[in-house]
Amino acid sequence: MSISSVIVKALERPLCDNCLGRLFAKIGTGYSNRQRGQAARYITNTGLVDVSEEQFLVFLKEDAAKGTQYSGECSVCGNLLDEHPKYVEMVSAALEKRDFDTFLIGTRIDPEILEAEEELWADLGIESYESIKSEINRLIGKGLEAGLGKTVEFEYPDIMVIVDTEFDNIEIDVRALFIYGRYRKLVRGIPQTRWPCRKCKGSGCESCNGTGKMYQESVEELVAHELMKVTGARDEKFHGMGREDIDALMLGNGRPFVLEFKEPARRHIDFDEIEKIINQHAKGKVEVCGLRGSSKREVQAIKDARSDKTYRVVVRLEREVEQDELKSVIAGLKGITLEQQTPTRVAHRRADLVRKRDVLDIRLGEVNGRNAEILVRAQAGTYIKQGRIVHLTMDLKILTISGGGGNAIITGLPFVPSTIITDNFIFPIVYDKLNIPNTTFLFRLLHSQHSFVVIDVRKLIDHKTYID
């Protein structure tokens, strides 16, 4: 059907300029649908037939439609589109005391109007048009941009406003505020996130002294406490790039995280100032740095990140061993693949699966008498302190780094990794299927006539020797 025929057939019913213009919304840019409707009405008045899109555009450019506005009641929208200034005022009043930079408008339209719109499209047999929801959303949005000096954002707005045009009601959905940073955990015994009591699931019981928590503090709570005051948010959620054990430190340049604040009353924050306040509040326990604004997109990036880890392992040998012997043994471990079953210590929150992880690099560091330093870089997700070795692609000489056999006490000291630091050591992996306590036990090697003792790194680590 030609443009002229569409106009003639459409005007068999009373249509406002906006609803008429929406039928030709894809012709030209920078024009309103009201202008398109006026141009269409003018074309009808001139008696022109077989009008092309180019000719239609000429009428728009030359403003030839001036003075052809429709003044009756529209059979489709009931002149709803003429009421958009009223909704601009309503939304402006509702947002007057809100702290935001971006917004997005959505609307609920009377079902009878939507039905009349669809009947018009079906009657004309056209597929190129703009819906009334899209039109009124844009009209209200432009009015708010001009009046409030704020910006429409389609993907991640600070505030989403729903205008119910049938009942003249406004709903405001304050979207989450995201803040990125890095944290260093300076003491043990603090979990990364809030840990609800296992018995009462957070409601409070005798076991947790009515707190609803397994531990009274967490990195999440220590960091979020002051930020909750500043933002006035209803709640928060912590997103970390991985996690360290509750009894492990988090040192180096810190672990990346994003805090998500739900329904914040304030978004504009002095990050330098709040960083000082947080570090004072959590003094000696947790430190944060690099606070800045973030986004939902960055949360996903942090969750998906898989960073290799580097550790420094200090081995106390039963006797002094030649460096060449140690280097030879250690060099053979580079590139091996571990198949690790989920440790029992995390079985309550992780599936009991066998996971393959690679030892990417391993080399001998300083040797001082019976003490030898080993630098290990392992694939992300490698279980460090406890795990179950299901299969090792090489023999178990990984556990006989003394070379000559005998007893070796293994202690761990943290080292600077590519992204994330923990104070755990990577080798040996505890074989906890023996049902022996993980802190101290004897394990007889398959490939050696001797045994060695593994002592829990958490009890032997010397924090003062940490190198950042």
N, C-alpha and C positions, 0 to 999 in steps of 0.2 A: 504494500500500500504506500502511495506517495505521501510526502509531507503534507501537501495540500489536502489530500483525502483524509488523512489522520486528523488534521485540524477541524475539517468540516464535520466529520463524524463525532469527534470529541465534543464539539460545541452544540451537539443536539441536546445536551443537558447543561445546566448552569455550572460552570467551573470558574474558580478564582484564577487569577494570573499565575499563582504559584503552582497549583495543581495542573494547569494547562502546560506551564513551562517545564514541569518535571517529566513530561512525555518526551522532551527534546533535550534532556540534561547533558547529553554527550556532545552536543553541538557547541563548539566554542569553549574557551576557558576565560575565567575572570569575569564572568557574567552571572547574575543571580537568576534563579528560576522565574522570579517575577518578571525580569526583563525579557526572558525567553517567551513567557506567556503573553506579554504585551506585544512582542514582535509577531507571534503566531496570530494573535487577534487582528493585528494590522494587516497581515497578509490576506486574511479572510475578507477584510473590508475592501481591499484593492481589487479583489476578484481574480487574482493571479492563480494559475493552475500549474501543476508539475513543477513546483518550486524545489530546487536542489538545496543541499546543505550549504553550498557556497552562497547561494542567494539569501538563504535564511541568515547566514552569518553577516551578510552585508547589511541587512536590516538592523541587526544587533549593533554593528559598528557605527552605523550612521544615526543610531538612536531614533530611527524612523517611527518607532512605536509610541512615542510620547503622546500622552493624552488619550490612550486607549484602555485605561485601567477599568477592571470590572468592579462593580460596586454592589452586586447582589449577594445572596447566600450561596455558597459553594455546595454542590450536591455530594461532594466527596468528603471534604474535611470540615464542612460546616463553619468555615472561616477560622478554624483552629490556628492555621499558620499566621494569621494576622495578630494572634494573641501572644506571640513569642516575647514581646517586650515585657509583658506581665510576668512571665516565667523568669526572665532575666532579673527582674527586681526581687522576686521571691528567693531565687538562689543566692543572689548577692547578699540579701539579709541573713540567710542561713549560714553563709560562709564568712560573715563579717569578722568574727573573732577567731577564725581558724588560721593556723600557721601552715602555709603550703606555697608551692611554686607552680605546680602543674595540676591539671584536672582533666576530667573527661565527663561528658554529659551522656546520659542514657535516658530514654523515655518509655513510658507505658501509654499506649494509645487505646482509645475506646475501640473495642472489637468491631463495632458497627462501621466505624470509619475505615478500618483495615479491610473489611469485607467489601465496602463500596469501592475502595481503591482497586482491589483485585478484580472486581466485576468490570471496571473500566478497562483495565489492561486486557482482559479476556475478550471484551467486546471489540476492542481495536485490533487485537491480534498482534501486539507489538512486544518486543523483548528488551528494547532499549529505553529505560526509564529510571527514575530515582524514587525510592520509597519515601513516604511521608515521615517515617521515623528518622531517616537519614537527613532529610531536609530540616526538620525542626531541631534535631540535635545540633546541626551546624549553625542554625540561626541563633539558638541560645548560646552556644559556645562562642561565637564571634562577639555577641553582645557582652559576655562576661570578660572576654579577653580585653575588649576596649574599656570596659568599666572598672575592672579590677587590676589590670596590668599583669595578669597571670597568663600562662601558656597552656594550650590544649596539648595533651600527651596521650597518644593512643595505646602505647604498649605498657608502660609502667607509670601511671599517674599517681600523684600523691593522694588525691581525693577523687572518688567516683561519686557522681551525683545522679540520682534517678529521679526524674520528674514524672509524676503520675498526672497526666493531663486530664484524665477523666474525673478525678477527685481533687485536683489542685493540691497535691501532697508532694513534699520533698523528702527524699531519703538520702542520707550522706554515709558513704562507706569510706572511712579513713584507711588508706592502705598502709602497709607496714613500712617502717623506717629501717634501713639496713646500715650498719656501721662496721667497717672493716678494721682489723688491727692484728697485732701479734702479741702473744703472751709468753712469759717465762715463769715457770713454776719453780719456786725456790725452796720449797719444803715438801716432804713426803706426807702421805696420809690424806691427801686432798684429791678427790676425783675431779675429772674435767667438768662434768655436768651434774646437776641435781640427781641424787640417787634415792628414789622413793623406798620407803621401808618395805622389805620383802613380805612381811606378815600382813600389814594393814594396807599396803598399796598407796600409802600417802595420807590416809585419813587420821592417823595418830593412834598409838597403842602403847602398852607398857614396854614393849621391846625397844621402842624408839623414844621413850619418855614423852610421848605425845607430840613429837615434832613431825612425824610422818616421813622422816628421812633416815637413811642409813648413816650418813655423815652430815655433820652440822654445817660444814662449809664445802664449797666447790669452787673451781676456777670460774665457772659461769656466774655464780652468785656474787663472788668477790668483785668481779669486773662489772657486772650488770647493776649492782646495788646503787651506785651513784648515778649511772646513766638513766635508770628508771626515774630517779628524782628529777633529773634535768628534762627528760622527754615527756614526763607525765603519762607514760604509756600504760595500757591496761595489763600487759603481760609481755614476756620476752621469750626468745628461743635462741639457743646457742648452736652455731654450726662451725665445727672445727675441721681442719684438714688432718684427719686421722685423730688419734688420741694416744696418750701415754698411760701406762699403768698407774693405779692410784699410789703405789709406793715408789714411783719413778719421778725424777726431776725432769723439767723441760727447760733446757738452757740454750746457749748459743744466741742467735738472733731471734729466737722465739718461734712459736707455732702459729701459722695464720689462722684467723677465725673471722666469722661474721656474726654479729648479734642482730637478731631480728626483733624489732620492737613493734608490738601490735597496738593499733589505734593510738599513736602518739599525739599528744596535744601540742608539742613543740618539735620542730624539725631543724631549726637553725641553732647549731651548737658550736661553741668555741672548743675545738678538739684539743688544742694545746692546753687549755685550762682544765678541761675535764680529765685529761690524761694525768695531770699532776694530782688532781683530787683522788682519782682511782688508786694511783700508786701510794698515796698517803693512807688511804683507807685500808688497802691490802698490804701495807708495809711489811716486808720480811717474808711474805707468803707468795704473792703474785705481783708481777710487773707487766705493764702493757706499754706498747709503743706503736707509732705509725697510725694512730686513729684517723679515719677519714670516712666520708660517705661511701656507701656501697650500693649494691643492687641485687635483685633476685637472680639476675643472670650470673653474678659473681658467686653467689651461694652455690649454684650448680657447678660452677667451675672448680670451686674449692672441694666440693663433695666428690667430684670426678677425678681430682688430681691424684696421681700415683707417683710419689717421689722416692728415689733410691735413698738409702740410709747408710751412713758411714759411722763405724764405731771404732773405739780404741779398746783393745782387750789387753790386760796385764796378766801375765801368767807367772806364777811362782813355782819354779821347777824343784823337783826333789834333789837334783844335782845340777851343777853347771854343765851346759851343753855347748859345743862348738857352734858358732854362728852359721857356718856353712851347712851344718847338719840341719839346723832349724830352718834356714832359708830353703833348703831342698824339700823338706817336708811341706812347708807352707806353700811353696810355689805350685805343688801338685794339687792344691785345693781350689785354685782359681778356675772358675767356670763350671763348678759342679752344680748339680741340681738336687735340691732337697724336696722330698715329698713329705709334707708335714700334716699330721692330723690335728684337729682343733684341740688346744690344751683344755684340760678340765677346768682351769680357773676362769675361762670365758665361755664355757659350755652353756651357761644360763642365758647368754645373749647372742651366741653365734652357732650356726648350723655345724654339726659334727661332720666335717668333710675332710678330704685329703686335698691339700693345695700344693702345687709345685712352685718353688721359689728358687731363684738362682743366686749363687755367690758370684758377684760380678768382678770383684777384685779382692785380693788379700796379699799383704806383704808384711815383712818383718820391720819393726821400728827399732827403738833403742833396746839394747841388751845391757843389763847391769847385774853381773853376777848371776844369781838364780832367777832374777826377774827379767822377763822378756815382754816387749810391747808388740802387739800385732794390730795392724790397721785393716779393717774389713769393710768393704762396701757391698751391701746386699740389696736385693730387689725389694721394693715396697711390699709390705704385708708379711714379711718373714717373721715368724714367731721367735722371740728373742730369749727370754729367760726359761720358760717352760714350753714344752711341746712334745709331740710324740713322733719320733722318726719312723715312718712307714718303710721308706726305702731310700737309700743313698746310691747315686749312680756309680760312685767309687767305693772303695772299702772304707772302713771306719777309722782310717788313720787321721781323719779330721779331729778325732778325740785323743790322739796320741802325739800331740805336738811336741812332747819332750823328746821324741825320737828314740831315746834309749829305754823308754818305758819307765815304770815306777810311779810313784805318787806325784801328782801335780795339783796345786791349789789354784783355782781359776778365780780371778777377781776382775771386775770390769770398771773402766773409767770412760766417761763420755768423750767424744771427739767431734770435731766440726764436720757435719754432713753437708750434702748438697742443698738440702732444704730443711730437714727436720732432725732434731737432736733428741735422743733419750739417753739416760744413764745406764741402760741395760747392756749386757754383752750378748753376742750372737751365738758363740760356741762355748761349750757344747750345748746341744739341745737336750733337755731333760727327758728321759724315757719314763714317763710317769705311769705307764702300764704295769710297772713292777709293784705299784701300790706302796712305794717308799716315799717318805716326806721329801718334798722338793728342796727343802732348805739345805740338808746335808745327807748324802747317801753314797753308797759304793756301787759302781757299775763295772762289771768285768767285760773287757773288750773281746770282740770276736777274733780280732787279728793281733792280739798281744797276750803275753804270758803275765802281764802285770795289770794293775788297776790304778785308778786315781780317785781323788775325792773332789767333789764339786761343792763349794760353799756359796750360799746365797750372796749374790753381789750386793744386795741391799744392805747387808750388814758390814761389808768390807770397804765400800767405796770411800775415797777421800776427796771431798768436794774441792778442797783447796788446790788440788793438782789440775783442776779443769782448765783447759786452754780454749779461749774463745777466738 
